[in-house]
Amino acid sequence: MLVGTVVGGDQSVGIFVDETSKATLRLKLDGDYQGWRLSSVRQREVTMVRGELTETLTFAKAGGASPATGPAVAETAMRRGSSHTAQYD
């Protein structure tokens, strides 16, 4: 699940939480996690690419609905996370 973004050119980061293990993942722009590459980071939104698949993950504004995730990334990549905080480049 996408929980945050830090937008800063080539230093942009997507922040995710594995809903199963509650592990936090910080993925830098162009970083890879289990075959998914973080291809863009915008305010409240990231785009992940795996082969020809593209998934856009967004999160709600404060006080809004619960965060949303793209189904392929949420089920394929994040469910397999570890029980510790991981950082990938």
C-alpha positions as CSV (number, residue, x, y, z in Angstrom):
1,M,0.0,0.0,0.0
2,L,1.3,3.4,-0.9
3,V,1.5,5.7,2.2
4,G,3.6,8.6,1.1
5,T,5.7,10.2,-1.6
6,V,8.7,12.5,-1.5
7,V,9.0,14.5,-4.7
8,G,12.4,15.9,-5.5
9,G,13.6,15.3,-9.1
10,D,15.9,12.3,-9.3
11,Q,15.8,12.0,-5.5
12,S,12.0,11.2,-5.4
13,V,10.9,8.3,-3.2
14,G,7.7,6.2,-2.8
15,I,6.9,5.0,0.7
16,F,5.0,1.7,1.0
17,V,3.7,-0.5,3.8
18,D,3.2,-4.2,3.4
19,E,-0.3,-4.8,4.8
20,T,0.5,-8.4,5.9
21,S,3.8,-7.8,7.7
22,K,3.5,-4.1,8.4
23,A,7.1,-3.7,6.9
24,T,7.9,-0.2,5.6
25,L,9.6,0.0,2.1
26,R,11.2,3.2,0.8
27,L,11.8,2.9,-2.9
28,K,13.8,5.5,-4.8
29,L,12.9,6.6,-8.3
30,D,14.0,3.9,-10.8
31,G,14.5,1.5,-7.9
32,D,13.4,-2.1,-8.2
33,Y,11.4,-4.2,-5.8
34,Q,10.6,-7.8,-6.7
35,G,10.6,-7.0,-10.4
36,W,8.6,-3.8,-10.1
37,R,10.4,-0.6,-11.0
38,L,9.4,2.8,-9.6
39,S,9.1,4.8,-12.8
40,S,7.5,8.0,-11.6
41,V,6.7,9.8,-8.3
42,R,4.2,12.6,-8.1
43,Q,2.4,14.2,-5.2
44,R,0.1,11.4,-3.8
45,E,0.8,9.1,-6.7
46,V,3.5,6.7,-8.0
47,T,3.7,4.6,-11.2
48,M,5.3,1.1,-11.1
49,V,6.4,-0.9,-14.2
50,R,7.0,-4.6,-14.6
51,G,7.7,-5.7,-18.1
52,E,4.7,-4.4,-20.1
53,L,2.5,-4.0,-17.0
54,T,2.0,-0.5,-15.6
55,E,0.3,0.2,-12.3
56,T,-0.5,3.6,-10.8
57,L,-0.9,3.7,-7.0
58,T,-2.4,6.6,-5.3
59,F,-3.4,7.5,-1.7
60,A,-6.3,9.6,-0.4
61,K,-6.0,13.1,1.0
62,A,-6.1,13.5,4.8
63,G,-9.6,12.8,6.1
64,G,-10.6,11.1,2.8
65,A,-11.2,7.5,1.9
66,S,-8.7,4.8,2.7
67,P,-5.5,4.6,0.5
68,A,-5.8,2.9,-2.8
69,T,-3.4,0.5,-4.4
70,G,-2.9,-0.9,-7.9
71,P,-3.9,-4.6,-7.7
72,A,-0.9,-6.2,-9.4
73,V,1.7,-4.3,-7.2
74,A,-0.3,-4.8,-4.0
75,E,-0.7,-8.5,-4.5
76,T,2.5,-9.4,-6.3
77,A,5.2,-7.2,-4.8
78,M,4.1,-5.9,-1.5
79,R,2.6,-9.1,0.0
80,R,6.0,-10.7,-0.3
81,G,7.7,-8.1,1.9
82,S,9.9,-8.9,4.9
83,S,9.1,-8.1,8.5
84,H,11.8,-5.3,8.7
85,T,12.2,-1.9,7.2
86,A,13.8,-2.2,3.8
87,Q,15.4,0.3,1.5
88,Y,16.0,-0.4,-2.2
89,D,17.9,1.7,-4.8
